[in-house]
Amino acid sequence: MNFEPYPFEKLNDLLENIVPNPKYVPSVLTIGEPQFETPAFIQNTLCDNVHLLKKYPKTSGEANLREAQRAFVKKRFDVELKDAEIIPTFGTREVLFNFPQFLLFDKENPIMAFTNPFYQIYEGAAIASKAKMLLINMDESNNFKPTIDEKELSKCDLVIINFPNNPTSSVLTIQELAEWVKLSLKHNFVLMNDECYSEIYTNEKVPSLLEASKYAGNFNFKNILVINSISKRSSAPGLRSGFIAGDEIILKEYMKYRTYVGCASPLPLQSAAAIAWREEIHVESARKIYRKNFSIAKEILGTKIPEATFYLWLKVDNPLEFTKKLYQEYNVKVLPGEYLAREDANGENPGKNFVRIALVESEEKTRSALIRIKECLA
């Protein structure tokens, strides 16, 4: 298998021989990892359940975690899931990598489409599945929303979209998502939405593809799947708690596959995750931090406040040179957008004029870093 280097490896190579200005405290705004303590009640629950390490966890997840995740979906999206319509997972990265391999294994000349820019696991899964890749470009011309090419999509076996979107921060309405649901039914492809940023919204709640499926009249979620994670929501990426939900016919077979993968979450982690999925106060506290960080960015850089995520998709001249200069002169790391996208059939990379900035630090650290970014842009 010929995998592309990960974006952070490319960044390390780009900055390898650069000595950053020691005048400034280092600021790393490259990775989507909240830089805040996991709430104490989650940590305490983990500690209180370490005695469960003596037991093997079920691949299907413990009942208390499954119930907590179903309760989250019901409370947040007003979608009542049957137990067979959800599977707890060890985060979502493993699902994004192994689900396409499961789904596409018996397909002859499989085709997998995904939004571009993208989370690189999508591409890795396509390579591992020996699937032809169809890139759905998102750029300024379509307001960073995926343009529907029905002729191309009709050939697909699996389509992965990602809204709220990493890295562009774009959001689709329930009506827009419903159009994708209708296409998946019309052309019989599996549609998955990566919803890992669904809880990091600025003001208005953002819809789930599950809601859109109901809106489109697809009440049994045929061909429809979503994944979600606790990592961003609860500042707890180390818990590795996620789920895949939707079409129970697909999930029944995928569950069999998972028994061979060996990706069951340890019981203490499941106990801590279950209580985190049920509690909302800490999530709103995190959203307030990200709202404030976006307000600071608007004040300093004049950027628009996105509807969701904690990313700025900032347009700059010559992003690679800008990234090097910012690191060398101001000790701030950002991620060039072209590392998060690929060239399309016309040789265009939709990320080439941008850098991604993850506003995952405290207000004080965020302000300091953004002031330096502004100076570098001048």
TAMOCOR-V476788 format. One record per backbone hydrogen bond with DSSP energy under -1.0 kcal/mol. CO is the residue of the C=O (numbers start at 1). NH is the residue of the N-H. If there is no record, write none. Layout:
co->[CO;CO]
nh->[NH;NH]
This chain:
co->[6;7;8;9;10;11;15;21;27;29;31;39;40;41;42;43;44;47;49;50;51;52;58;62;63;64;65;66;67;68;69;70;71;72;73;73;74;82;83;85;87;89;89;92;93;94;95;98;99;100;104;110;111;111;112;113;114;116;119;120;121;122;123;124;125;126;127;132;134;136;139;139;140;142;149;150;152;153;157;158;159;160;161;165;170;173;174;175;176;177;178;179;180;181;182;183;184;190;191;192;193;195;197;199;200;208;209;210;211;212;213;214;217;218;221;223;224;225;226;227;228;230;231;236;237;241;242;243;244;245;247;248;249;250;251;252;253;254;255;257;258;266;267;268;269;270;271;272;273;274;280;281;282;283;284;285;286;287;288;289;290;291;292;293;294;295;296;297;298;307;310;312;314;318;319;320;321;322;323;324;325;326;326;327;331;333;335;336;337;340;344;348;349;351;353;354;355;356;357;358;360;362;363;364;365;366;367;368;369;370;371;372;373;374]
nh->[10;11;12;13;14;15;18;24;333;358;33;43;44;45;46;47;48;50;52;53;54;55;61;66;67;68;69;70;71;72;73;74;75;76;77;79;78;85;86;246;244;91;242;96;97;98;99;102;103;104;107;132;157;158;134;160;136;138;122;124;125;126;127;128;129;131;130;112;114;116;142;144;143;145;153;154;155;156;190;113;192;115;194;169;165;177;178;179;180;181;182;183;184;185;186;187;189;159;225;161;227;198;200;201;309;212;213;214;215;216;218;217;219;221;224;191;247;193;245;195;243;234;236;239;240;230;89;228;87;226;251;252;253;254;255;256;257;258;259;260;262;270;271;272;273;274;275;276;277;278;284;285;286;287;288;289;290;291;292;293;294;295;296;297;298;299;300;301;302;202;359;357;355;322;323;324;325;326;327;328;329;330;332;331;27;29;356;339;340;118;347;344;352;354;316;337;314;335;312;360;35;366;367;368;369;370;371;372;373;374;375;376;377;378]
